[in-house]
C-alpha cells in the first residue's frame, strides 16, 4: 500500500512538480494551496506525511501546525517544512517539525527526505 503525502504550498508550480515527482516514486499525493485547504484535506483523508511551506498568505505554516495539533487524530502526522528562510531549525524543532528543506526546492532532495521520514 502506498503512502500518502499532503503538499501544502501557495505556489501552484511547486505543488504541481512536487506532486508529479512524488507520484513517480509511488506516493499518493494530496494538495492544498493554503492552510485552510490543508485542514479541509485532513478531514477527507489523514496523510502519512505533510510537506508544508512556511510562508503562505492567510495561514502560514506555523499557524497551520498549531491548528492541526488541536485535533488529536492529526498530532502524530509528521511534517517536513519547506522554506526560503535560513537559520530556522530551532523554530522548527519547537513546532515538532521532523525535517526541513530549503527553497529553491530540489526535487530529488524532496523525494529523499520524504522516504527518510516515512521509513
Secondary structure, DSSP 8 states (H G I E B T S, - for coil): ---EEEEE-S-HHHHHHHHHHHHHTT-EEEEESSHHHHHHHHHH---SEEEEES--SSS-HHHHHHHHTTSGGGTT-EEEEEES-SS-HHHHHHTT--EEEESS--HHHHHHHHHHHT-
